[in-house]
Amino acid sequence: MFVIAVSCVMVEAMKLPIVDANTRRLILFCILFTYLMGFMARVPTYDDVWVGAAFSLGMDTLLVLLILGFLWIIMSLETDEISVPTLLMMVAAAAAGTGLLLLVGNAARLVVPAVSNSFQSRPFLVFVYVTLLFGLYGMAALWMKSQMKAAQAAVNAADAERAAAMSELRRLRMQLDPHFLFNSLNTALVEVVHRPKRAVLMVRELSEYLRYSLDTADIHFVPVAAELAMVRCFLRVQNIRFGAKLNASLKAENAVKQRLVPCFMLQPLVENAIKYGIPDDRDVLKISLDVTGVGEDLVVTVTNGGSLCLSDRPRQGTKTGLNNLRARLALHYPERHAFEIKQVGETVCATCVLTGQPC
């Protein structure tokens, strides 16, 4: 217990540049290994085991301090490669450590003759032993430095990638708001000439929509319930334009209303359905938005009357909304999302499957 306590205190006192618990345990293991090797080498040379153990404990404590100082020097070097200069430094440090150990050992023998042992008369063996320890620990320190350097490089790369992703998300978000504003103002411009009251109502609803946009400017994710409220606001703007010719249905399971989704994820789907939808025989465009949960998956389905063949024909529009949505999903759900638009009978179905939580 004394050896363990001394080892822990020395590791803390030296404040080596250790970055994680695994490295601390490795250093502690090296210290304990030094004590173990010292006991195995010295104690059998004494007739009195307790005298040998006490002398070995004192000498190995000194050796551990020397090794920790040596490791501190190694960890302070800029290089993490084994080179001729580092090998020469290890040998020189081992020689200095050997000299100090022999000096202290001989001084102890003069004061307490009982601690004399055969190693004190064989400095070469002490030098080989100390050099072996310094070499092993020195190479271990260089290996730790290389691992720490590689880990830091990986962290820096991840931080740079995360920063780039956040910058791209901000760009996409800034692109989405002007896109919707442009379309809505164009609609209001058409209405203001012939139906100014509708244009005023549209501008009021548009202001509520933009208030939501401002409130969530610094928020990446919102509950499904909040997104549905925003879509209803968007549909009120569209209802002013289309009146009874637009029949929209929004449904969401209670279990998924608090799940987080990226801001403005649902609106581009609904807008696309209105833009490319085809009214039925009664001149009514029917669209529906359903949000359900299947295990860890969140399934968003938007349907509208129409035909993909007609939708694919050249038509005025930039398709900014859907392109923006695809890019954002790729960033928020990497390898964990699916987006598909297909023809189902006389309706067009857009399905978005999101697995897990957004990131």
Disulfide bonds with the S-S distance in Angstrom:
none
